[in-house]
Amino acid sequence: MDLIQLKGVTKRFGGNLVLDSVSLNVEEGEILGIVGMNGSGKTTLLKVMVGYYKPEKGSLFYKGIALSNVKKQVQREVGFAAQESSFYPELTVEENISYFGSLYGMNEKQLKEHIERVLVFLGLMSQKNQMAGKLSGGMQRRLEMACSLVHDPKILILDEPTEDLDPLLRREILTLIKQINKLGTTIIITSHLLGDVESLCDRIAVLHQGRILRIGRVEDFRAAYGWKEEIHLQTESGRYDSLIRDLRLKEFYVDGNKLVVYTNQADRLVQAIMMLLQNEQDKLVYLDVKRPSLQDVFEEITDKKWL
């Protein structure tokens, strides 16, 4: 089921065309990644999705109904964590979450229950009385998420959630995002960090110069642009004639005592190789699967170096 659908959406600011006939759907339960270089229109697209910006052209739907007719429902059911900090540094963690909860129309009883739940879930309980402005960068990112999750939204929108974080903090935030999604929340995330997107998202949309160039799974991108995986292996015997024959390999070469195979189905082929080696009582000495970089694929899609 599509929770959000955009059809031919165009958005300008003065004479600047930011979104150019964008069509996009968000499926229930997925993590959708929107990737693009700085200035590609990612943040504007998110704000159009929730009705913050009104497009000049095109149609937007929420659960099949025109977004303009269900704005209050969207406000109740969508959480938005912006790239720039939206919390108040002079308030405590708990005060911030309470304030944002009140904006969603939550009563005192609901606030008490929900605040405690998000504090525990996001690991902020010990910081609940600390001033938000004194939190570390990683904890501030958690607070942003807590403020957007307090009303238990069906959709969580995260604008560059791992921007400017060190690798350890990035992994922590990505783990939290996966946990939120497993609880049933649909997630939309923007990023230009392709490794984060690859490890996290079910589908990816490439936004470039205000247009969606392609949308699909990571595997779809690789297949569409002819990028193949490489299996590098070495057996104890060093003989590969039977593997090549029985698996009907077409794209391969033997490099000394190693076999290199090109394929679009590496995981399946590795399983077949293991079974054949077991039947032939040959032992595997070395195995490595090299997958094409998403950066390489996206550079080909956009015809530009990915920064």
KEBA-946329 format. One record per residue (C-alpha): residue number from 1; x, y, z; chain. Coordinates in steps of 0.05 Angstrom, whole numbers, plus 5000, padded with zeros to 4 digits. Layout:
KEBA-946329
[node NUM, [X, Y, Z], A]
...
This chain:
KEBA-946329
[node 1, [5000, 5000, 5000], A]
[node 2, [5025, 5070, 4982], A]
[node 3, [5023, 5117, 5042], A]
[node 4, [5049, 5177, 5003], A]
[node 5, [5046, 5188, 4929], A]
[node 6, [5072, 5246, 4887], A]
[node 7, [5053, 5256, 4814], A]
[node 8, [5089, 5307, 4771], A]
[node 9, [5106, 5353, 4829], A]
[node 10, [5141, 5418, 4811], A]
[node 11, [5167, 5470, 4861], A]
[node 12, [5200, 5537, 4848], A]
[node 13, [5229, 5590, 4893], A]
[node 14, [5226, 5653, 4852], A]
[node 15, [5260, 5637, 4787], A]
[node 16, [5296, 5576, 4816], A]
[node 17, [5267, 5509, 4795], A]
[node 18, [5280, 5463, 4854], A]
[node 19, [5234, 5403, 4839], A]
[node 20, [5219, 5386, 4766], A]
[node 21, [5160, 5340, 4754], A]
[node 22, [5177, 5292, 4811], A]
[node 23, [5136, 5228, 4816], A]
[node 24, [5149, 5184, 4876], A]
[node 25, [5113, 5134, 4920], A]
[node 26, [5126, 5112, 4992], A]
[node 27, [5105, 5041, 5009], A]
[node 28, [5079, 5023, 5078], A]
[node 29, [5131, 4991, 5124], A]
[node 30, [5192, 5007, 5081], A]
[node 31, [5254, 5049, 5091], A]
[node 32, [5259, 5094, 5030], A]
[node 33, [5324, 5130, 5018], A]
[node 34, [5327, 5194, 4977], A]
[node 35, [5399, 5208, 4956], A]
[node 36, [5428, 5266, 4921], A]
[node 37, [5485, 5316, 4924], A]
[node 38, [5478, 5380, 4964], A]
[node 39, [5429, 5427, 4929], A]
[node 40, [5393, 5371, 4892], A]
[node 41, [5326, 5388, 4926], A]
[node 42, [5323, 5333, 4980], A]
[node 43, [5299, 5377, 5038], A]
[node 44, [5249, 5413, 4994], A]
[node 45, [5221, 5347, 4971], A]
[node 46, [5210, 5325, 5043], A]
[node 47, [5175, 5389, 5061], A]
[node 48, [5130, 5383, 5000], A]
[node 49, [5112, 5312, 5022], A]
[node 50, [5084, 5336, 5089], A]
[node 51, [5049, 5397, 5061], A]
[node 52, [5098, 5449, 5089], A]
[node 53, [5110, 5474, 5018], A]
[node 54, [5055, 5477, 4966], A]
[node 55, [5078, 5458, 4895], A]
[node 56, [5062, 5499, 4834], A]
[node 57, [5044, 5436, 4795], A]
[node 58, [5028, 5363, 4808], A]
[node 59, [4987, 5322, 4857], A]
[node 60, [5002, 5294, 4926], A]
[node 61, [4963, 5239, 4960], A]
[node 62, [4964, 5210, 5030], A]
[node 63, [4934, 5140, 5034], A]
[node 64, [4901, 5153, 4967], A]
[node 65, [4868, 5219, 4988], A]
[node 66, [4890, 5287, 4964], A]
[node 67, [4939, 5313, 5016], A]
[node 68, [4904, 5381, 5019], A]
[node 69, [4842, 5346, 5046], A]
[node 70, [4878, 5308, 5103], A]
[node 71, [4930, 5358, 5128], A]
[node 72, [4910, 5349, 5201], A]
[node 73, [4915, 5273, 5194], A]
[node 74, [4984, 5280, 5163], A]
[node 75, [5006, 5324, 5221], A]
[node 76, [4983, 5271, 5270], A]
[node 77, [5013, 5211, 5234], A]
[node 78, [5080, 5239, 5209], A]
[node 79, [5142, 5255, 5249], A]
[node 80, [5195, 5301, 5219], A]
[node 81, [5267, 5307, 5243], A]
[node 82, [5299, 5364, 5206], A]
[node 83, [5373, 5369, 5187], A]
[node 84, [5379, 5433, 5227], A]
[node 85, [5365, 5429, 5301], A]
[node 86, [5292, 5444, 5319], A]
[node 87, [5296, 5432, 5394], A]
[node 88, [5307, 5488, 5444], A]
[node 89, [5377, 5487, 5475], A]
[node 90, [5354, 5524, 5538], A]
[node 91, [5303, 5470, 5554], A]
[node 92, [5318, 5402, 5583], A]
[node 93, [5312, 5338, 5543], A]
[node 94, [5245, 5321, 5576], A]
[node 95, [5218, 5391, 5568], A]
[node 96, [5234, 5391, 5494], A]
[node 97, [5199, 5325, 5482], A]
[node 98, [5139, 5348, 5523], A]
[node 99, [5134, 5412, 5484], A]
[node 100, [5135, 5377, 5416], A]
[node 101, [5084, 5327, 5442], A]
[node 102, [5037, 5384, 5461], A]
[node 103, [5043, 5410, 5390], A]
[node 104, [5014, 5344, 5366], A]
[node 105, [4954, 5354, 5413], A]
[node 106, [4974, 5302, 5464], A]
[node 107, [4942, 5307, 5533], A]
[node 108, [4980, 5304, 5599], A]
[node 109, [4969, 5229, 5609], A]
[node 110, [4991, 5212, 5538], A]
[node 111, [5052, 5256, 5545], A]
[node 112, [5074, 5222, 5609], A]
[node 113, [5068, 5152, 5578], A]
[node 114, [5099, 5169, 5511], A]
[node 115, [5156, 5212, 5538], A]
[node 116, [5180, 5156, 5584], A]
[node 117, [5176, 5106, 5527], A]
[node 118, [5217, 5147, 5478], A]
[node 119, [5268, 5165, 5531], A]
[node 120, [5280, 5091, 5545], A]
[node 121, [5278, 5070, 5473], A]
[node 122, [5328, 5123, 5449], A]
[node 123, [5374, 5116, 5509], A]
[node 124, [5360, 5186, 5536], A]
[node 125, [5332, 5170, 5605], A]
[node 126, [5396, 5189, 5642], A]
[node 127, [5398, 5255, 5604], A]
[node 128, [5325, 5274, 5613], A]
[node 129, [5341, 5332, 5660], A]
[node 130, [5401, 5356, 5622], A]
[node 131, [5398, 5420, 5580], A]
[node 132, [5392, 5402, 5507], A]
[node 133, [5445, 5451, 5486], A]
[node 134, [5497, 5415, 5528], A]
[node 135, [5485, 5346, 5497], A]
[node 136, [5537, 5313, 5452], A]
[node 137, [5525, 5313, 5377], A]
[node 138, [5500, 5241, 5379], A]
[node 139, [5453, 5254, 5437], A]
[node 140, [5426, 5316, 5403], A]
[node 141, [5410, 5273, 5342], A]
[node 142, [5373, 5224, 5388], A]
[node 143, [5334, 5282, 5418], A]
[node 144, [5313, 5304, 5349], A]
[node 145, [5286, 5235, 5336], A]
[node 146, [5252, 5232, 5404], A]
[node 147, [5215, 5297, 5390], A]
[node 148, [5191, 5270, 5324], A]
[node 149, [5171, 5202, 5353], A]
[node 150, [5135, 5224, 5416], A]
[node 151, [5066, 5220, 5383], A]
[node 152, [5079, 5150, 5356], A]
[node 153, [5076, 5169, 5282], A]
[node 154, [5062, 5120, 5225], A]
[node 155, [5115, 5154, 5182], A]
[node 156, [5182, 5181, 5206], A]
[node 157, [5219, 5230, 5161], A]
[node 158, [5294, 5239, 5175], A]
[node 159, [5333, 5293, 5137], A]
[node 160, [5408, 5274, 5136], A]
[node 161, [5405, 5240, 5205], A]
[node 162, [5478, 5217, 5204], A]
[node 163, [5508, 5282, 5176], A]
[node 164, [5571, 5305, 5212], A]
[node 165, [5573, 5244, 5259], A]
[node 166, [5634, 5201, 5269], A]
[node 167, [5630, 5129, 5245], A]
[node 168, [5613, 5100, 5313], A]
[node 169, [5555, 5149, 5325], A]
[node 170, [5531, 5138, 5254], A]
[node 171, [5526, 5063, 5266], A]
[node 172, [5487, 5076, 5330], A]
[node 173, [5437, 5121, 5295], A]
[node 174, [5429, 5072, 5237], A]
[node 175, [5415, 5016, 5287], A]
[node 176, [5362, 5059, 5320], A]
[node 177, [5329, 5073, 5253], A]
[node 178, [5326, 4999, 5238], A]
[node 179, [5295, 4985, 5306], A]
[node 180, [5242, 5039, 5295], A]
[node 181, [5225, 5009, 5227], A]
[node 182, [5219, 4939, 5257], A]
[node 183, [5165, 4966, 5303], A]
[node 184, [5123, 4982, 5242], A]
[node 185, [5142, 5054, 5227], A]
[node 186, [5152, 5072, 5154], A]
[node 187, [5215, 5114, 5146], A]
[node 188, [5238, 5164, 5094], A]
[node 189, [5310, 5185, 5099], A]
[node 190, [5353, 5233, 5058], A]
[node 191, [5428, 5226, 5054], A]
[node 192, [5489, 5235, 5010], A]
[node 193, [5526, 5181, 5049], A]
[node 194, [5516, 5123, 5002], A]
[node 195, [5544, 5070, 5049], A]
[node 196, [5491, 5087, 5101], A]
[node 197, [5436, 5084, 5049], A]
[node 198, [5459, 5017, 5021], A]
[node 199, [5460, 4984, 5090], A]
[node 200, [5393, 5014, 5112], A]
[node 201, [5343, 5024, 5057], A]
[node 202, [5294, 4977, 5022], A]
[node 203, [5289, 5024, 4962], A]
[node 204, [5330, 5084, 4938], A]
[node 205, [5309, 5144, 4897], A]
[node 206, [5363, 5184, 4862], A]
[node 207, [5347, 5259, 4861], A]
[node 208, [5391, 5300, 4815], A]
[node 209, [5379, 5372, 4795], A]
[node 210, [5308, 5368, 4819], A]
[node 211, [5289, 5305, 4782], A]
[node 212, [5282, 5232, 4803], A]
[node 213, [5329, 5195, 4756], A]
[node 214, [5314, 5126, 4782], A]
[node 215, [5281, 5090, 4840], A]
[node 216, [5288, 5017, 4861], A]
[node 217, [5326, 4967, 4903], A]
[node 218, [5402, 4968, 4906], A]
[node 219, [5403, 4904, 4865], A]
[node 220, [5360, 4938, 4812], A]
[node 221, [5410, 4994, 4803], A]
[node 222, [5468, 4947, 4794], A]
[node 223, [5431, 4903, 4745], A]
[node 224, [5405, 4961, 4704], A]
[node 225, [5473, 4992, 4694], A]
[node 226, [5510, 4928, 4679], A]
[node 227, [5550, 4926, 4743], A]
[node 228, [5566, 4854, 4762], A]
[node 229, [5592, 4821, 4825], A]
[node 230, [5658, 4785, 4826], A]
[node 231, [5670, 4719, 4861], A]
[node 232, [5743, 4705, 4876], A]
[node 233, [5759, 4635, 4900], A]
[node 234, [5815, 4586, 4909], A]
[node 235, [5808, 4512, 4923], A]
[node 236, [5857, 4463, 4952], A]
[node 237, [5863, 4425, 4886], A]
[node 238, [5869, 4488, 4844], A]
[node 239, [5829, 4453, 4789], A]
[node 240, [5766, 4488, 4763], A]
[node 241, [5746, 4451, 4700], A]
[node 242, [5689, 4414, 4733], A]
[node 243, [5662, 4477, 4767], A]
[node 244, [5663, 4515, 4702], A]
[node 245, [5629, 4458, 4665], A]
[node 246, [5576, 4439, 4717], A]
[node 247, [5557, 4511, 4733], A]
[node 248, [5559, 4531, 4660], A]
[node 249, [5601, 4592, 4675], A]
[node 250, [5606, 4641, 4618], A]
[node 251, [5642, 4702, 4647], A]
[node 252, [5704, 4680, 4684], A]
[node 253, [5780, 4674, 4682], A]
[node 254, [5832, 4633, 4718], A]
[node 255, [5887, 4675, 4750], A]
[node 256, [5942, 4627, 4770], A]
[node 257, [5910, 4582, 4822], A]
[node 258, [5849, 4627, 4832], A]
[node 259, [5783, 4629, 4795], A]
[node 260, [5746, 4696, 4784], A]
[node 261, [5673, 4694, 4763], A]
[node 262, [5628, 4752, 4742], A]
[node 263, [5554, 4745, 4759], A]
[node 264, [5490, 4782, 4778], A]
[node 265, [5472, 4727, 4829], A]
[node 266, [5533, 4719, 4873], A]
[node 267, [5498, 4692, 4935], A]
[node 268, [5463, 4637, 4896], A]
[node 269, [5525, 4619, 4857], A]
[node 270, [5568, 4615, 4920], A]
[node 271, [5519, 4564, 4949], A]
[node 272, [5523, 4522, 4885], A]
[node 273, [5599, 4525, 4887], A]
[node 274, [5601, 4501, 4959], A]
[node 275, [5555, 4443, 4944], A]
[node 276, [5597, 4421, 4884], A]
[node 277, [5662, 4425, 4923], A]
[node 278, [5632, 4383, 4978], A]
[node 279, [5610, 4330, 4927], A]
[node 280, [5679, 4329, 4896], A]
[node 281, [5712, 4327, 4965], A]
[node 282, [5752, 4389, 4948], A]
[node 283, [5766, 4442, 5001], A]
[node 284, [5757, 4517, 4996], A]
[node 285, [5820, 4556, 5013], A]
[node 286, [5796, 4627, 4997], A]
[node 287, [5730, 4660, 4979], A]
[node 288, [5713, 4734, 4970], A]
[node 289, [5653, 4768, 4938], A]
[node 290, [5667, 4838, 4911], A]
[node 291, [5605, 4880, 4897], A]
[node 292, [5604, 4943, 4855], A]
[node 293, [5605, 5007, 4895], A]
[node 294, [5540, 5047, 4898], A]
[node 295, [5583, 5108, 4887], A]
[node 296, [5606, 5080, 4820], A]
[node 297, [5534, 5063, 4800], A]
[node 298, [5507, 5131, 4820], A]
[node 299, [5563, 5169, 4786], A]
[node 300, [5543, 5133, 4723], A]
[node 301, [5469, 5151, 4734], A]
[node 302, [5483, 5225, 4747], A]
[node 303, [5545, 5229, 4702], A]
[node 304, [5579, 5267, 4759], A]
[node 305, [5629, 5252, 4813], A]
[node 306, [5592, 5237, 4879], A]
[node 307, [5616, 5282, 4935], A]
